[in-house]
Amino acid sequence: MSTSPAGDEPGRIRVDHLSKRFGSVQAVDDLSFEVAPGRVTGFLGPNGAGKTTTLRMLLGLITPTAGTATIGGRRFAELSQPSRTVGAALEAASFHPGRTARDHLRVMARPAGITDARVDEVLDLVGLSGDARRRVGGYSMGMRQRLGLAGTLLGDPQVLVLDEPANGLDPEGIAWLRDLLRRLAGLGRTVLISSHMLSEVQQTVDDVVVIARGRLVHASHLSELSALARRSVTVRTPAPEQLATALQQAGHQVTRTEPVPAGVDVASADAAAVGLVEVDGIDPAVAGRAAAGLGIPVYALSVRELSLEQVFLGLIAGAGGPGQPPAAAGPPLPDTGVAQTSTHEKSTTSIGGNR
């Protein structure tokens, strides 16, 4: 039976007009977005964008200046069993160097009534069973990251909130983390991971929320953000208008046309002196064949690839500062069939088994 207020899906994160000011610094500015269960959502932005401050407000660690951040319709302080609802790791976890990994987790588990059997299960889940009785002081940074993640999983929570979880992991560890987070989402869990690098999470996430200077600049499925990455072809030709018309009639998107400057003798001019046509999302061979079919000379043909990372950096660079209009954000993240129809059933499935 759901304990969430009517209209709020269990595990759904809702940030609504959230703001936080520290003295003269506006760390988070009127931020709104949602995170759906059954999805891995990347919370992205440069260092200092306000990501950690937002997550700390979500987890009740600091008080918002305005707005709300809820989980299943409730503020963190209102959750009846927070450790079994939310697992979070916001900063590098602190470990007693003389304590074993297993004992560290047992200390964490005891106040929540979590069994030693569950401790052993999460150690196995994060790949530390063989090192469970080693002192944490001898752990590598990557092993400490895994132990910190084990702590977030102790209560088998519906929601997982992780700040830069791939820090310190080698490529094998990153692949392991990606598989684990995908499995958790597949079981209907809500997974929110922050990062300052899109490339670090783009093979993991379903959805993206991008902020800069404390404000939302984009929110969409990853596929919609990927669609903004494009190839453009530039053709230098003495007949740009004719080529542009032919390409448009063929259904291609011509983004720029520059005529031949007045007084230029196209018979003797070099490529940079004639007109140009720029077309998005087209193979250069298609542009070349179109020109050849019309008998139009091509003086130069160049291709520019805009990567997903460049799109991300462009969104950040275009963000307005406090008091300025934000850059255009994408549409709200729509619900999916997985999140809508199977969250209740899947949320009862324990990762690893016993609690």
N, C-alpha and C positions, 0 to 999 in steps of 0.2 A: 504494500500500500504506500503510495507516494506521500511524503510529508512536505512537499513543495507547495507554495501557494498556487491557487488556481491560475492556469495560464502559463505557469513556469515549469518547463520540462526539467526533471531531475538531472543535475549535472550541467545544465546550460549556464554559461557565464554571461552576464549582462553588465556592461559598463555604460552608464547613462549620464552624459554631461558631467563627467568627472573632472575636477580641477584640484590642483594643489599648489599653494604658494608658500615658499620659504623666504620670509622677509620680502626683499625686492625681486626675488627670482620666481618666475612662473614656471614651475617644473612640469606641470601637466595642465593643459588648457582646453576645457570643454570637450573632453574626449568621450566618444561614444562608439561602441562596437559590441558584437556578440560572438561567442564561440560555441559551436554546436557539439553535442555528444557524438561519438562515433567518427570523429574527425581529428586529424593532427593539424593544429593551427600554428603557424609561425608568427610570432610577435616580433617585428623587425624594426630596426632603426639604428642610427649611429650611436656611438657612446655619448651619453648625456642627453639622449632624446626623451627620456622620461619613462623608459620601459620598466626599470626596477622600481621606481616610485609608484607606478601604476600597479604593479604586482603586489607591492607592500600594502597599498590601500585595499586591494582585493582580499588580502589575507588578514586584514585588520591590524596590521602592525603600525600604521600611521593613519591619522584621521584626515579625510578629505576636507579641503576648503569648501567645496561644493560638489553636488552630484552623488551618485551611488555606484557601488560595485557589488554585485550579488552573485551567488552560486545557487542555482535552483530556486531563485526568487528570495533568498535570504542572505543577509550580511553574514560574514564569517562568524561574528560573535554570537549570532542567533542559531548556529548549527548545533544540534543536540549531540552529535558525535563527530567533531571536526576531524579527528585523526582517521576515521573510517569514511569520511566524505572527501577530504582533500589531502593529497600528498604533495608537499612542496619543498623545493630546494632552490633558494634564491642566491645564496653566496656559497663560497667554498666552505664545506662543512668543517666544524672544529672537532678534532678527535683527540682523546687522551693517548699520547704515544705509547704508554705502557700497557694499554688495554687491548685485548684481542678484538677482532672484528665482531665475533659472535657476542662477546660480552658488551661491546658498545651497543649493538642492536637490542640485546636483552634489557639494558638500562632504558633504552627508548621505549621498548614494548611494554614494560611492566605497568606504567601509569594508565595505559589504555586497555589493560586487561588482555593483551595479545600474547599468545602462547609461544613457548620456545620452539614448538614444531613449526610455527609460522616463521620464526626467525631463520630456522634452517632452510625453509622453502625459499625465502627471498635471497638468501646467500647463494643458493643453487641457481636461482633465476638470473642473478647478475654475474654468475661465473666465478664466485669466490668461495665455493665449498671447500676446495682444496687448501685455501689459505685462511679459513675461518678462525683457526686457533693461533695464527701468527699475530704478533703485536703490530698495531697499526703504524707505529713509528718506522717500521721497515717497509711500508707500502710505497709503491710508486705513485705519482700524481694520478695516473689513469686508474689505478686500483682504488685510490681514495674517492675518485669520481663515482666508481661503481658502488662503493660502500655508501656514499651519500645517497645514491639513487635507491639502494636497498632500503634505506631508512624511510624514503618517501612511499615505498610500496608496502610497508609493514601492515597497515590497516586495510589493505586491498581496496584503496579508495576509488570512487567513481571519477574523480577529477585529479589530474596530475598537472602541476605547474612547475616548470623547470626553467631556470635562468642560466643560459649558456651551458647546456648539459654536455656538449662535446669537448669542452676545454680539457686539455690534458690527455685525451684519448688518441691512440694511434689509429691508422686507417682501419685495422681490423676491429678495433673498439668502436669506431664510428659506424661501421657496417653492422656490428652487433646492436648498437643503440638504435639504429634505424629500424632494424627488424623487430626489436622489442616494442618500440613505440607504435609501429604499424600493427602489431598483434594486439596491443592494448586498445587501440582505436577500433580494431576489428571486433572486439568484445563489447563495443558500445561505450567505452570510456571517453571522457573529454580530455584531450591532451593539448596543453598550451606550452610552447617552448619559445623562449626569447633568444635572439641572436642579433649581432650587429652585421652579420654577413649572410646575404641571401644564398650564396654558393654553398654555405655550410649546411643548409637545411632544405634546399630545393628538391633533393631526392627523397625527402621524408614527409614533407607537409602536403596537406590537401588544400588548405586555405592560407591566406596571408593577410595580416593586418600590419600596415606600415605607418610608423609615426616619425615625426621629426619636430624638434623644438616643442615637444609636448603636445603636438596636434596631429590629428589623423590626416594622412595624405593619400591613403589607398586601402581598400578592404575588398577582397574578392576571392574567388577560387584561384589557385595557382595557375590553372589553365588560362584564365582571363588575363592575368598579369603576363603570362608567356606570350599571349597574342599581341601584346604591345611591342615585343621584340620582333624586329623585321629586317628584311633585306631591301636595300634600295639600289637601283641601277641608274647611273648617270650616263647619258649619251651626248657626246659633242658632235653636232651636225650643223651644216649650213641651212637645213630646212626643219627647224625645231617645231614650228607650228603644224606642219604637215604630218610629221611623225607623231606628235602629241595627239592630234585628232584621230589618227589611225589606231593608236594604242587605247584611247578612251573608247572608241567604237567597239574595240575587241573586249572591253570589260575590264581593262587594267586601270589602276589608280595613279594618275599623273599628279604629282604633288608640286612640281615646279616646271615652268617653261620660261626660258630667257631667249629673246630674239637676237638675231645677229646685230651687233651694234652698227649704227649708221656709219657709212663710209668705209666699212671693212670689205676688202676684196677677198671673197671666199676662195677664189682660185689660188691665191698665194698665201692666205693667212694660216697661221699655225692653229693647233687644236684649241688652245686656250682663248683664242680671239673670236671663235664662232659661237653660235647659239648652243643651248643645251636643253635637254629634257630629262627630268628626274622622275622615276617611276618606282612605287613601293611594291614589294611582294612579288617580284617578277624574276624569272631566270634570265640572266644576261643573253642567253642564246635566243630567247623569245624576242627580246628587243632588237637583237641583231638581224633576225630573220624578217621582222616587220620592216626594218629599214631597207633591207635588200629587196623585199617584195615590191617596195615603192620606188626602187632605184635611187634611194637617197644615200649619199655618201656618209660614212661614219668616220669621223676623225679620231675619236677616242671613246672608249667604253670602260667604265669603272664600276666596281661593286663595293658597297659599304654594308657591313653586317652590324646591326645593333643587337648586342647580346642582352640577355635577361638581366645580367648584373648592371649593364649600362642603363637599362630602364629603371632599375631600382635606385641607382645613384642619381638619375635624373629626377625621380620623384622626390628624393630627399633634398636635392639642391633647389627644387621649386617650392619647398614648403615656406609658408609665411611665418614670420616671427610672432611673438605674443602681441595681440591687438590687431594683427593683420589677418585678412581672409586666408583660410587654408587653401592649399592646392586642391584641385578637384579630386574627390575620393571616388572610389568605385562604388558599385551598388552594395547594399547590405548582403551579407552572406546568406544565401537562400537555404532553407531547410532541405535535407536530403531524405530519401526513403529510409536509409539506414538509421539516421538519427530519429526520424519520426516514428517508425513502426517497430523497431526492435530494441530500443534502448532499455526498456524495462526488463525484458527477458535477458538481455546480455549483461546488464549491470549486476545480475545476481551470480554471474560466473566468476569464481575467484581465480586470479592469476596465481597459480601455484597450489591452490587447494585450501587448506585449513587456515583459519584466522586465530 
